[in-house]
Amino acid sequence: MTTKVALSRPRTNRMIAGVCAGLAQRWGMKASTVRILFLLSCLLPGPQFVVYLVLWVIMPDRGY
């Protein structure tokens, strides 16, 4: 049985706000992989930056 990490922004391994690092920990991936996927998704039309900003506001800061 695997344990799920709560969706939150860690204080370590941040680049801007920790959104990609938090998503990576939640999904069990490397943060660099999620960052690359996000950057590649920016090549497609859509609200990627708005989603990032919304997640920045919604995701709680882990505090440690």
mmCIF file of the N, C-alpha and C atoms, coordinates in Angstrom:
data_MODEL
# 
_entry.id   MODEL 
# 
loop_
_atom_site.group_PDB 
_atom_site.id 
_atom_site.type_symbol 
_atom_site.label_atom_id 
_atom_site.label_alt_id 
_atom_site.label_comp_id 
_atom_site.label_asym_id 
_atom_site.label_entity_id 
_atom_site.label_seq_id 
_atom_site.pdbx_PDB_ins_code 
_atom_site.Cartn_x 
_atom_site.Cartn_y 
_atom_site.Cartn_z 
_atom_site.occupancy 
_atom_site.B_iso_or_equiv 
_atom_site.pdbx_formal_charge 
_atom_site.auth_seq_id 
_atom_site.auth_comp_id 
_atom_site.auth_asym_id 
_atom_site.auth_atom_id 
_atom_site.pdbx_PDB_model_num 
ATOM 1   N N  . MET A 1 1  ? 0.844  -1.176 0.000   1.00 0.00 ? 1  MET A N  1 
ATOM 2   C CA . MET A 1 1  ? 0.000  0.000  0.000   1.00 0.00 ? 1  MET A CA 1 
ATOM 3   C C  . MET A 1 1  ? 0.893  1.245  0.000   1.00 0.00 ? 1  MET A C  1 
ATOM 4   N N  . THR A 1 2  ? 0.599  2.173  -0.869  1.00 0.00 ? 2  THR A N  1 
ATOM 5   C CA . THR A 1 2  ? 1.386  3.400  -0.944  1.00 0.00 ? 2  THR A CA 1 
ATOM 6   C C  . THR A 1 2  ? 0.663  4.524  -0.215  1.00 0.00 ? 2  THR A C  1 
ATOM 7   N N  . THR A 1 3  ? 1.437  5.407  0.355   1.00 0.00 ? 3  THR A N  1 
ATOM 8   C CA . THR A 1 3  ? 0.835  6.545  1.045   1.00 0.00 ? 3  THR A CA 1 
ATOM 9   C C  . THR A 1 3  ? 0.851  7.743  0.111   1.00 0.00 ? 3  THR A C  1 
ATOM 10  N N  . LYS A 1 4  ? -0.213 8.504  0.137   1.00 0.00 ? 4  LYS A N  1 
ATOM 11  C CA . LYS A 1 4  ? -0.335 9.695  -0.683  1.00 0.00 ? 4  LYS A CA 1 
ATOM 12  C C  . LYS A 1 4  ? 0.204  10.896 0.073   1.00 0.00 ? 4  LYS A C  1 
ATOM 13  N N  . VAL A 1 5  ? 0.963  11.713 -0.616  1.00 0.00 ? 5  VAL A N  1 
ATOM 14  C CA . VAL A 1 5  ? 1.471  12.956 -0.047  1.00 0.00 ? 5  VAL A CA 1 
ATOM 15  C C  . VAL A 1 5  ? 0.400  14.017 -0.268  1.00 0.00 ? 5  VAL A C  1 
ATOM 16  N N  . ALA A 1 6  ? 0.131  14.803 0.748   1.00 0.00 ? 6  ALA A N  1 
ATOM 17  C CA . ALA A 1 6  ? -0.867 15.857 0.612   1.00 0.00 ? 6  ALA A CA 1 
ATOM 18  C C  . ALA A 1 6  ? -0.397 16.868 -0.428  1.00 0.00 ? 6  ALA A C  1 
ATOM 19  N N  . LEU A 1 7  ? -1.334 17.411 -1.168  1.00 0.00 ? 7  LEU A N  1 
ATOM 20  C CA . LEU A 1 7  ? -1.017 18.400 -2.184  1.00 0.00 ? 7  LEU A CA 1 
ATOM 21  C C  . LEU A 1 7  ? -0.697 19.720 -1.513  1.00 0.00 ? 7  LEU A C  1 
ATOM 22  N N  . SER A 1 8  ? 0.589  20.044 -1.473  1.00 0.00 ? 8  SER A N  1 
ATOM 23  C CA . SER A 1 8  ? 1.048  21.283 -0.852  1.00 0.00 ? 8  SER A CA 1 
ATOM 24  C C  . SER A 1 8  ? 2.360  21.697 -1.498  1.00 0.00 ? 8  SER A C  1 
ATOM 25  N N  . ARG A 1 9  ? 2.747  22.938 -1.283  1.00 0.00 ? 9  ARG A N  1 
ATOM 26  C CA . ARG A 1 9  ? 3.977  23.472 -1.857  1.00 0.00 ? 9  ARG A CA 1 
ATOM 27  C C  . ARG A 1 9  ? 5.102  23.345 -0.840  1.00 0.00 ? 9  ARG A C  1 
ATOM 28  N N  . PRO A 1 10 ? 6.125  22.540 -1.141  1.00 0.00 ? 10 PRO A N  1 
ATOM 29  C CA . PRO A 1 10 ? 7.234  22.379 -0.201  1.00 0.00 ? 10 PRO A CA 1 
ATOM 30  C C  . PRO A 1 10 ? 8.133  23.607 -0.174  1.00 0.00 ? 10 PRO A C  1 
ATOM 31  N N  . ARG A 1 11 ? 8.838  23.788 0.907   1.00 0.00 ? 11 ARG A N  1 
ATOM 32  C CA . ARG A 1 11 ? 9.786  24.906 1.003   1.00 0.00 ? 11 ARG A CA 1 
ATOM 33  C C  . ARG A 1 11 ? 11.114 24.572 0.336   1.00 0.00 ? 11 ARG A C  1 
ATOM 34  N N  . THR A 1 12 ? 11.407 23.303 0.189   1.00 0.00 ? 12 THR A N  1 
ATOM 35  C CA . THR A 1 12 ? 12.632 22.889 -0.483  1.00 0.00 ? 12 THR A CA 1 
ATOM 36  C C  . THR A 1 12 ? 12.308 22.529 -1.927  1.00 0.00 ? 12 THR A C  1 
ATOM 37  N N  . ASN A 1 13 ? 13.315 22.572 -2.781  1.00 0.00 ? 13 ASN A N  1 
ATOM 38  C CA . ASN A 1 13 ? 13.188 22.177 -4.185  1.00 0.00 ? 13 ASN A CA 1 
ATOM 39  C C  . ASN A 1 13 ? 12.262 23.106 -4.974  1.00 0.00 ? 13 ASN A C  1 
ATOM 40  N N  . ARG A 1 14 ? 12.157 24.363 -4.569  1.00 0.00 ? 14 ARG A N  1 
ATOM 41  C CA . ARG A 1 14 ? 11.330 25.338 -5.280  1.00 0.00 ? 14 ARG A CA 1 
ATOM 42  C C  . ARG A 1 14 ? 12.131 26.020 -6.367  1.00 0.00 ? 14 ARG A C  1 
ATOM 43  N N  . MET A 1 15 ? 11.433 26.431 -7.407  1.00 0.00 ? 15 MET A N  1 
ATOM 44  C CA . MET A 1 15 ? 12.030 27.307 -8.421  1.00 0.00 ? 15 MET A CA 1 
ATOM 45  C C  . MET A 1 15 ? 11.355 28.675 -8.341  1.00 0.00 ? 15 MET A C  1 
ATOM 46  N N  . ILE A 1 16 ? 10.043 28.706 -8.444  1.00 0.00 ? 16 ILE A N  1 
ATOM 47  C CA . ILE A 1 16 ? 9.306  29.964 -8.343  1.00 0.00 ? 16 ILE A CA 1 
ATOM 48  C C  . ILE A 1 16 ? 8.419  29.923 -7.106  1.00 0.00 ? 16 ILE A C  1 
ATOM 49  N N  . ALA A 1 17 ? 7.387  29.091 -7.147  1.00 0.00 ? 17 ALA A N  1 
ATOM 50  C CA . ALA A 1 17 ? 6.449  29.040 -6.025  1.00 0.00 ? 17 ALA A CA 1 
ATOM 51  C C  . ALA A 1 17 ? 6.344  27.653 -5.408  1.00 0.00 ? 17 ALA A C  1 
ATOM 52  N N  . GLY A 1 18 ? 6.935  26.661 -6.031  1.00 0.00 ? 18 GLY A N  1 
ATOM 53  C CA . GLY A 1 18 ? 6.863  25.306 -5.506  1.00 0.00 ? 18 GLY A CA 1 
ATOM 54  C C  . GLY A 1 18 ? 5.691  24.498 -6.019  1.00 0.00 ? 18 GLY A C  1 
ATOM 55  N N  . VAL A 1 19 ? 4.969  25.030 -6.996  1.00 0.00 ? 19 VAL A N  1 
ATOM 56  C CA . VAL A 1 19 ? 3.797  24.322 -7.520  1.00 0.00 ? 19 VAL A CA 1 
ATOM 57  C C  . VAL A 1 19 ? 4.212  23.034 -8.218  1.00 0.00 ? 19 VAL A C  1 
ATOM 58  N N  . CYS A 1 20 ? 5.186  23.110 -9.103  1.00 0.00 ? 20 CYS A N  1 
ATOM 59  C CA . CYS A 1 20 ? 5.632  21.905 -9.819  1.00 0.00 ? 20 CYS A CA 1 
ATOM 60  C C  . CYS A 1 20 ? 6.250  20.885 -8.868  1.00 0.00 ? 20 CYS A C  1 
ATOM 61  N N  . ALA A 1 21 ? 6.995  21.354 -7.871  1.00 0.00 ? 21 ALA A N  1 
ATOM 62  C CA . ALA A 1 21 ? 7.592  20.443 -6.891  1.00 0.00 ? 21 ALA A CA 1 
ATOM 63  C C  . ALA A 1 21 ? 6.503  19.747 -6.074  1.00 0.00 ? 21 ALA A C  1 
ATOM 64  N N  . GLY A 1 22 ? 5.464  20.477 -5.699  1.00 0.00 ? 22 GLY A N  1 
ATOM 65  C CA . GLY A 1 22 ? 4.358  19.886 -4.948  1.00 0.00 ? 22 GLY A CA 1 
ATOM 66  C C  . GLY A 1 22 ? 3.585  18.870 -5.768  1.00 0.00 ? 22 GLY A C  1 
ATOM 67  N N  . LEU A 1 23 ? 3.337  19.203 -7.027  1.00 0.00 ? 23 LEU A N  1 
ATOM 68  C CA . LEU A 1 23 ? 2.649  18.255 -7.910  1.00 0.00 ? 23 LEU A CA 1 
ATOM 69  C C  . LEU A 1 23 ? 3.497  17.013 -8.134  1.00 0.00 ? 23 LEU A C  1 
ATOM 70  N N  . ALA A 1 24 ? 4.801  17.198 -8.288  1.00 0.00 ? 24 ALA A N  1 
ATOM 71  C CA . ALA A 1 24 ? 5.693  16.059 -8.500  1.00 0.00 ? 24 ALA A CA 1 
ATOM 72  C C  . ALA A 1 24 ? 5.700  15.130 -7.294  1.00 0.00 ? 24 ALA A C  1 
ATOM 73  N N  . GLN A 1 25 ? 5.746  15.688 -6.108  1.00 0.00 ? 25 GLN A N  1 
ATOM 74  C CA . GLN A 1 25 ? 5.715  14.845 -4.906  1.00 0.00 ? 25 GLN A CA 1 
ATOM 75  C C  . GLN A 1 25 ? 4.386  14.124 -4.780  1.00 0.00 ? 25 GLN A C  1 
ATOM 76  N N  . ARG A 1 26 ? 3.315  14.781 -5.131  1.00 0.00 ? 26 ARG A N  1 
ATOM 77  C CA . ARG A 1 26 ? 1.978  14.165 -5.043  1.00 0.00 ? 26 ARG A CA 1 
ATOM 78  C C  . ARG A 1 26 ? 1.853  12.999 -6.011  1.00 0.00 ? 26 ARG A C  1 
ATOM 79  N N  . TRP A 1 27 ? 2.410  13.167 -7.222  1.00 0.00 ? 27 TRP A N  1 
ATOM 80  C CA . TRP A 1 27 ? 2.302  12.145 -8.255  1.00 0.00 ? 27 TRP A CA 1 
ATOM 81  C C  . TRP A 1 27 ? 3.446  11.148 -8.243  1.00 0.00 ? 27 TRP A C  1 
ATOM 82  N N  . GLY A 1 28 ? 4.446  11.335 -7.358  1.00 0.00 ? 28 GLY A N  1 
ATOM 83  C CA . GLY A 1 28 ? 5.567  10.406 -7.280  1.00 0.00 ? 28 GLY A CA 1 
ATOM 84  C C  . GLY A 1 28 ? 6.537  10.544 -8.442  1.00 0.00 ? 28 GLY A C  1 
ATOM 85  N N  . MET A 1 29 ? 6.711  11.760 -8.937  1.00 0.00 ? 29 MET A N  1 
ATOM 86  C CA . MET A 1 29 ? 7.603  12.022 -10.060 1.00 0.00 ? 29 MET A CA 1 
ATOM 87  C C  . MET A 1 29 ? 8.739  12.939 -9.611  1.00 0.00 ? 29 MET A C  1 
ATOM 88  N N  . LYS A 1 30 ? 9.718  13.136 -10.486 1.00 0.00 ? 30 LYS A N  1 
ATOM 89  C CA . LYS A 1 30 ? 10.772 14.106 -10.217 1.00 0.00 ? 30 LYS A CA 1 
ATOM 90  C C  . LYS A 1 30 ? 10.244 15.504 -10.535 1.00 0.00 ? 30 LYS A C  1 
ATOM 91  N N  . ALA A 1 31 ? 10.683 16.472 -9.754  1.00 0.00 ? 31 ALA A N  1 
ATOM 92  C CA . ALA A 1 31 ? 10.241 17.845 -9.975  1.00 0.00 ? 31 ALA A CA 1 
ATOM 93  C C  . ALA A 1 31 ? 10.695 18.357 -11.336 1.00 0.00 ? 31 ALA A C  1 
ATOM 94  N N  . SER A 1 32 ? 11.881 17.976 -11.752 1.00 0.00 ? 32 SER A N  1 
ATOM 95  C CA . SER A 1 32 ? 12.378 18.441 -13.053 1.00 0.00 ? 32 SER A CA 1 
ATOM 96  C C  . SER A 1 32 ? 11.510 17.927 -14.198 1.00 0.00 ? 32 SER A C  1 
ATOM 97  N N  . THR A 1 33 ? 10.979 16.724 -14.069 1.00 0.00 ? 33 THR A N  1 
ATOM 98  C CA . THR A 1 33 ? 10.097 16.170 -15.091 1.00 0.00 ? 33 THR A CA 1 
ATOM 99  C C  . THR A 1 33 ? 8.815  16.982 -15.193 1.00 0.00 ? 33 THR A C  1 
ATOM 100 N N  . VAL A 1 34 ? 8.225  17.312 -14.060 1.00 0.00 ? 34 VAL A N  1 
ATOM 101 C CA . VAL A 1 34 ? 6.990  18.105 -14.061 1.00 0.00 ? 34 VAL A CA 1 
ATOM 102 C C  . VAL A 1 34 ? 7.265  19.496 -14.618 1.00 0.00 ? 34 VAL A C  1 
ATOM 103 N N  . ARG A 1 35 ? 8.402  20.077 -14.279 1.00 0.00 ? 35 ARG A N  1 
ATOM 104 C CA . ARG A 1 35 ? 8.748  21.405 -14.803 1.00 0.00 ? 35 ARG A CA 1 
ATOM 105 C C  . ARG A 1 35 ? 8.897  21.382 -16.321 1.00 0.00 ? 35 ARG A C  1 
ATOM 106 N N  . ILE A 1 36 ? 9.558  20.349 -16.842 1.00 0.00 ? 36 ILE A N  1 
ATOM 107 C CA . ILE A 1 36 ? 9.727  20.225 -18.294 1.00 0.00 ? 36 ILE A CA 1 
ATOM 108 C C  . ILE A 1 36 ? 8.376  20.028 -18.971 1.00 0.00 ? 36 ILE A C  1 
ATOM 109 N N  . LEU A 1 37 ? 7.518  19.204 -18.383 1.00 0.00 ? 37 LEU A N  1 
ATOM 110 C CA . LEU A 1 37 ? 6.186  19.004 -18.954 1.00 0.00 ? 37 LEU A CA 1 
ATOM 111 C C  . LEU A 1 37 ? 5.384  20.300 -18.955 1.00 0.00 ? 37 LEU A C  1 
ATOM 112 N N  . PHE A 1 38 ? 5.519  21.084 -17.893 1.00 0.00 ? 38 PHE A N  1 
ATOM 113 C CA . PHE A 1 38 ? 4.815  22.354 -17.846 1.00 0.00 ? 38 PHE A CA 1 
ATOM 114 C C  . PHE A 1 38 ? 5.331  23.297 -18.934 1.00 0.00 ? 38 PHE A C  1 
ATOM 115 N N  . LEU A 1 39 ? 6.648  23.376 -19.085 1.00 0.00 ? 39 LEU A N  1 
ATOM 116 C CA . LEU A 1 39 ? 7.215  24.245 -20.109 1.00 0.00 ? 39 LEU A CA 1 
ATOM 117 C C  . LEU A 1 39 ? 6.803  23.803 -21.510 1.00 0.00 ? 39 LEU A C  1 
ATOM 118 N N  . LEU A 1 40 ? 6.772  22.502 -21.746 1.00 0.00 ? 40 LEU A N  1 
ATOM 119 C CA . LEU A 1 40 ? 6.324  22.003 -23.043 1.00 0.00 ? 40 LEU A CA 1 
ATOM 120 C C  . LEU A 1 40 ? 4.845  22.300 -23.266 1.00 0.00 ? 40 LEU A C  1 
ATOM 121 N N  . SER A 1 41 ? 4.048  22.242 -22.219 1.00 0.00 ? 41 SER A N  1 
ATOM 122 C CA . SER A 1 41 ? 2.622  22.539 -22.368 1.00 0.00 ? 41 SER A CA 1 
ATOM 123 C C  . SER A 1 41 ? 2.388  24.006 -22.700 1.00 0.00 ? 41 SER A C  1 
ATOM 124 N N  . CYS A 1 42 ? 3.336  24.859 -22.359 1.00 0.00 ? 42 CYS A N  1 
ATOM 125 C CA . CYS A 1 42 ? 3.203  26.291 -22.680 1.00 0.00 ? 42 CYS A CA 1 
ATOM 126 C C  . CYS A 1 42 ? 3.296  26.543 -24.178 1.00 0.00 ? 42 CYS A C  1 
ATOM 127 N N  . LEU A 1 43 ? 3.817  25.589 -24.937 1.00 0.00 ? 43 LEU A N  1 
ATOM 128 C CA . LEU A 1 43 ? 3.858  25.718 -26.389 1.00 0.00 ? 43 LEU A CA 1 
ATOM 129 C C  . LEU A 1 43 ? 2.478  25.531 -27.011 1.00 0.00 ? 43 LEU A C  1 
ATOM 130 N N  . LEU A 1 44 ? 1.584  24.896 -26.293 1.00 0.00 ? 44 LEU A N  1 
ATOM 131 C CA . LEU A 1 44 ? 0.223  24.672 -26.758 1.00 0.00 ? 44 LEU A CA 1 
ATOM 132 C C  . LEU A 1 44 ? -0.668 25.824 -26.309 1.00 0.00 ? 44 LEU A C  1 
ATOM 133 N N  . PRO A 1 45 ? -1.711 26.108 -27.082 1.00 0.00 ? 45 PRO A N  1 
ATOM 134 C CA . PRO A 1 45 ? -2.636 27.159 -26.633 1.00 0.00 ? 45 PRO A CA 1 
ATOM 135 C C  . PRO A 1 45 ? -3.423 26.696 -25.414 1.00 0.00 ? 45 PRO A C  1 
ATOM 136 N N  . GLY A 1 46 ? -3.658 27.618 -24.502 1.00 0.00 ? 46 GLY A N  1 
ATOM 137 C CA . GLY A 1 46 ? -4.418 27.280 -23.309 1.00 0.00 ? 46 GLY A CA 1 
ATOM 138 C C  . GLY A 1 46 ? -4.026 28.149 -22.131 1.00 0.00 ? 46 GLY A C  1 
ATOM 139 N N  . PRO A 1 47 ? -4.701 27.962 -21.029 1.00 0.00 ? 47 PRO A N  1 
ATOM 140 C CA . PRO A 1 47 ? -4.488 28.824 -19.854 1.00 0.00 ? 47 PRO A CA 1 
ATOM 141 C C  . PRO A 1 47 ? -3.467 28.273 -18.860 1.00 0.00 ? 47 PRO A C  1 
ATOM 142 N N  . GLN A 1 48 ? -2.310 27.819 -19.326 1.00 0.00 ? 48 GLN A N  1 
ATOM 143 C CA . GLN A 1 48 ? -1.338 27.193 -18.442 1.00 0.00 ? 48 GLN A CA 1 
ATOM 144 C C  . GLN A 1 48 ? -0.870 28.131 -17.336 1.00 0.00 ? 48 GLN A C  1 
ATOM 145 N N  . PHE A 1 49 ? -0.577 29.378 -17.686 1.00 0.00 ? 49 PHE A N  1 
ATOM 146 C CA . PHE A 1 49 ? -0.084 30.317 -16.672 1.00 0.00 ? 49 PHE A CA 1 
ATOM 147 C C  . PHE A 1 49 ? -1.164 30.658 -15.661 1.00 0.00 ? 49 PHE A C  1 
ATOM 148 N N  . VAL A 1 50 ? -2.409 30.731 -16.122 1.00 0.00 ? 50 VAL A N  1 
ATOM 149 C CA . VAL A 1 50 ? -3.517 31.007 -15.202 1.00 0.00 ? 50 VAL A CA 1 
ATOM 150 C C  . VAL A 1 50 ? -3.691 29.837 -14.242 1.00 0.00 ? 50 VAL A C  1 
ATOM 151 N N  . VAL A 1 51 ? -3.593 28.614 -14.746 1.00 0.00 ? 51 VAL A N  1 
ATOM 152 C CA . VAL A 1 51 ? -3.694 27.428 -13.894 1.00 0.00 ? 51 VAL A CA 1 
ATOM 153 C C  . VAL A 1 51 ? -2.570 27.416 -12.869 1.00 0.00 ? 51 VAL A C  1 
ATOM 154 N N  . TYR A 1 52 ? -1.346 27.774 -13.291 1.00 0.00 ? 52 TYR A N  1 
ATOM 155 C CA . TYR A 1 52 ? -0.218 27.829 -12.361 1.00 0.00 ? 52 TYR A CA 1 
ATOM 156 C C  . TYR A 1 52 ? -0.492 28.855 -11.261 1.00 0.00 ? 52 TYR A C  1 
ATOM 157 N N  . LEU A 1 53 ? -0.979 30.035 -11.632 1.00 0.00 ? 53 LEU A N  1 
ATOM 158 C CA . LEU A 1 53 ? -1.267 31.070 -10.633 1.00 0.00 ? 53 LEU A CA 1 
ATOM 159 C C  . LEU A 1 53 ? -2.374 30.648 -9.679  1.00 0.00 ? 53 LEU A C  1 
ATOM 160 N N  . VAL A 1 54 ? -3.397 29.985 -10.203 1.00 0.00 ? 54 VAL A N  1 
ATOM 161 C CA . VAL A 1 54 ? -4.486 29.501 -9.346  1.00 0.00 ? 54 VAL A CA 1 
ATOM 162 C C  . VAL A 1 54 ? -3.969 28.443 -8.378  1.00 0.00 ? 54 VAL A C  1 
ATOM 163 N N  . LEU A 1 55 ? -3.130 27.521 -8.864  1.00 0.00 ? 55 LEU A N  1 
ATOM 164 C CA . LEU A 1 55 ? -2.556 26.513 -7.972  1.00 0.00 ? 55 LEU A CA 1 
ATOM 165 C C  . LEU A 1 55 ? -1.653 27.151 -6.930  1.00 0.00 ? 55 LEU A C  1 
ATOM 166 N N  . TRP A 1 56 ? -0.947 28.212 -7.290  1.00 0.00 ? 56 TRP A N  1 
ATOM 167 C CA . TRP A 1 56 ? -0.091 28.928 -6.352  1.00 0.00 ? 56 TRP A CA 1 
ATOM 168 C C  . TRP A 1 56 ? -0.920 29.475 -5.203  1.00 0.00 ? 56 TRP A C  1 
ATOM 169 N N  . VAL A 1 57 ? -2.093 29.982 -5.515  1.00 0.00 ? 57 VAL A N  1 
ATOM 170 C CA . VAL A 1 57 ? -2.970 30.550 -4.485  1.00 0.00 ? 57 VAL A CA 1 
ATOM 171 C C  . VAL A 1 57 ? -3.671 29.452 -3.680  1.00 0.00 ? 57 VAL A C  1 
ATOM 172 N N  . ILE A 1 58 ? -4.108 28.391 -4.358  1.00 0.00 ? 58 ILE A N  1 
ATOM 173 C CA . ILE A 1 58 ? -4.908 27.344 -3.710  1.00 0.00 ? 58 ILE A CA 1 
ATOM 174 C C  . ILE A 1 58 ? -4.062 26.383 -2.873  1.00 0.00 ? 58 ILE A C  1 
ATOM 175 N N  . MET A 1 59 ? -2.895 25.993 -3.386  1.00 0.00 ? 59 MET A N  1 
ATOM 176 C CA . MET A 1 59 ? -2.075 25.002 -2.695  1.00 0.00 ? 59 MET A CA 1 
ATOM 177 C C  . MET A 1 59 ? -1.471 25.610 -1.425  1.00 0.00 ? 59 MET A C  1 
ATOM 178 N N  . PRO A 1 60 ? -1.665 24.980 -0.280  1.00 0.00 ? 60 PRO A N  1 
ATOM 179 C CA . PRO A 1 60 ? -1.088 25.524 0.949   1.00 0.00 ? 60 PRO A CA 1 
ATOM 180 C C  . PRO A 1 60 ? 0.418  25.332 0.992   1.00 0.00 ? 60 PRO A C  1 
ATOM 181 N N  . ASP A 1 61 ? 1.084  26.237 1.673   1.00 0.00 ? 61 ASP A N  1 
ATOM 182 C CA . ASP A 1 61 ? 2.516  26.136 1.881   1.00 0.00 ? 61 ASP A CA 1 
ATOM 183 C C  . ASP A 1 61 ? 2.760  25.083 2.958   1.00 0.00 ? 61 ASP A C  1 
ATOM 184 N N  . ARG A 1 62 ? 3.678  24.170 2.724   1.00 0.00 ? 62 ARG A N  1 
ATOM 185 C CA . ARG A 1 62 ? 3.891  23.051 3.633   1.00 0.00 ? 62 ARG A CA 1 
ATOM 186 C C  . ARG A 1 62 ? 4.421  23.518 4.997   1.00 0.00 ? 62 ARG A C  1 
ATOM 187 N N  . GLY A 1 63 ? 5.273  24.508 5.021   1.00 0.00 ? 63 GLY A N  1 
ATOM 188 C CA . GLY A 1 63 ? 5.769  25.028 6.285   1.00 0.00 ? 63 GLY A CA 1 
ATOM 189 C C  . GLY A 1 63 ? 7.021  24.356 6.819   1.00 0.00 ? 63 GLY A C  1 
ATOM 190 N N  . TYR A 1 64 ? 7.498  23.326 6.150   1.00 0.00 ? 64 TYR A N  1 
ATOM 191 C CA . TYR A 1 64 ? 8.755  22.689 6.556   1.00 0.00 ? 64 TYR A CA 1 
ATOM 192 C C  . TYR A 1 64 ? 9.543  22.287 5.347   1.00 0.00 ? 64 TYR A C  1 
# 
